[in-house]
Amino acid sequence: MSFTVGFKVNDETGERNDEITGTNDETTGTNDETTGTNDEIANPNDEIGETINWFERGIAMPTCIFCDIINRQAEGHIIYEDDLVCCFLDKYPINPGHILIVPKRHAVEFTDVDPDSLHAVILAAQKAAKAIESSFGTDGITVMQNNGIFKDVEHYHMHIVPRYKGDGFGWVEPDIDVSSIDFDSLEKKIRGAMAE
């Protein structure tokens, strides 16, 4: 199975229009072609990400390096995988042993990841964290992921980072006057959005 995933942003509504196109070569030698929405994403056992062409506002994006690693079309130090996730060492680690947990179904943002893949990501993250702790005698583990303009690869992934006292990595928190925050209003706004 091979497929192409693409999306265009509707300039009027700002909404994304996702399209997935796939071809399937069976032993009969026939080809089936399907086009649909995110609900019809190819089986995770197929060659996910074999061909990825992203279109956002008409600008073509490069092939996804994570899909290439998953499909063994690019080098990667894969340490674990199952039907839904692939885990490999970060090429530019915060500390040695830094692992990326990547869903095999291509999704750009955290909010785009399908529930089955998301479930598999968190279970693989827990497995990776245990392996790091037992292998390296860490002082702790940092689990994190970035979205939007803060991510460096356009394929959702979770970082599992071995941590040590004085390793130089940490959060930089802005100086916020919490007395100026209307927590009641925030609670109501977010609670309403989550109920939708």
Beta strands, then each sheet from edge to edge (+ up, - down):
strand 1: 2-9
strand 2: 16-25
strand 3: 31-36
strand 4: 55-56
strand 5: 59-60
strand 6: 78-81
strand 7: 85-89
strand 8: 99-103
strand 9: 140-144
strand 10: 158-163
sheet 1: 1+ 2- 3+
sheet 2: 4+ 5-
sheet 3: 6+ 7- 8+ 10- 9+
end
